[in-house]
Amino acid sequence: MKLKLSPGVGGLLARPAVRTLAASWRIQTITQNHWAALHQARQPYLLMCWHEALLPLLWRHRHSGIAIVVSQARDGQYLADLAASIGYRLIRGSSNRGAIRALLGAVKELQTGHPVAFTPDGPRGPRRELKPGVIRAAQKAGGIIIPMHAEADRAWRLDTWDRLAVPKPFARVRVTYGTPFRVAPGEAGLARGLQTAREELGDAVRKAQWLEDGATPTG
């Protein structure tokens, strides 16, 4: 099911509605140790997810000291307001506007030991098209990338470029983490990092899917 939501209404309702809705979600995690070990060790890491999975993942990692890259466009302000209200630090910029500013901000956060979150297909798509900014930031700062994804057993899909998922009340939400990896120096290292990111994101997406009997995909 798709839902249409005007930016004005979205801005008005986002924070109270999402917080109330998210509190009802039943979240389970797969391969959480990939993220938890780095977080507990306070190592600089970079979370990477597709834009469509943003809402449940923002909720899952709230108040974890993570800086998130958000668009400078007006519609990015709604996301910024929500993220700030649940404990995220903000880095303004995007692939279209302020890209260099966003990259430098992410590198600075990583170099000072703080985690960062990116949506490599944001802020305006195309959907699930991996842009290189997140890989370059990790390469420059020496940070570790952790791909992740989330799927709900019941969700609405917004009528937007990313088909943003909004899990329904009391939905079961599965969060999966890919294998952490570093990006080697140089253009060859960047190319390998992009390939690894695509593969690990794809694996995280596959493992997050809900089968008809509710089981987790394996293999």
Secondary structure, 3 states (H helix, E strand, C coil): CEECCCHHHHHHHHHHHHHHHHCCCEEEEECCHHHHHHHHCCCCEEEECCHHHHHHHHHHCCCCCCEEEECCCHHHHHHHHHHHHCCCEEEECCCCCCHHHHHHHHHHHHHCCCCEEECCCCCCCCCCCCCCHHHHHHHHHCCEEEEEEEEECCEEEECCCCCCEEECCCCEEEEEECCCECCCCHHHHHHHHHHHHHHHHHHHHHHHCCCCCCCCCCC
